[in-house]
């Protein structure tokens, strides 16, 4: 039996393999900056912050530290 992935599963799996550290000064590395946005959006959904009853609803603070640096 083949496992079917929904878009969320795929986003969560791919998000951790993205290049998110810029190699140019400031925000000039648009490739890395776009990947950061993708990663943080995936982590936002994983954490349930899209739900109105989440205590950190509408905030992205601490997501990277919680899921990437804390791992």
N, C-alpha and C positions, 0 to 999 in steps of 0.2 A: 504494500500500500504506500502510495506517495503522499508525503505530508504537504499540505497546501499552506502557503504563507499568505497572510494578508499584508497590506502595505505597512502596517505598524510593526509587524514582526521583522520585515525586511529593513525598515528604517532603523530599528533598534539594533539589529545585527551589524549593519554597515556603519553606523554612526561612530563606533569605537575605532574604526580603521582609517578615519579621515585625518588628513593633515590639517591641524588646527593652530599650529604655531607658525607665525609669519616669518618669512626670510627676508623681508624688506622693511625699512623703517616705517613706523606708524601704521596706518591702515592701508598702505599701498599694495600689500599682497592681497588682492581681492579674492583670489582662489582660497586662501586660508580663512579669510574673513567670512566668505560664503559658507565654508564648511563649518565654521563655528556656529553660525546661525542654524544650520541644519542639525548639528549635534545638540545644541541647546533646545531646539524645538522638540527633538526626539526625547530628550531627558525630561522636558516639561510634561509631556504626555505620559511617560513611564512613571513619573512621580505622582500623577493624578492631579496636577495643578490646574488642569483644564476644568475640573469640577468646582462649581461655586462654593461648596462646603469645605474645600481644602484650606487650611490656615494660611498657606502661602499662595493662594489663587491670585493670578495676574502678576506674579513676581518670578524672576529667574535666578534670584540670589541664592548662592550656595549649591546650585545643581552640579556644577563641574566638580567642586570639592567633594560632594557627597558620593557621586557615582564614578568619577574617574580618578581623582587623587586619593580618595579613601579606599579604593579597591586594592 
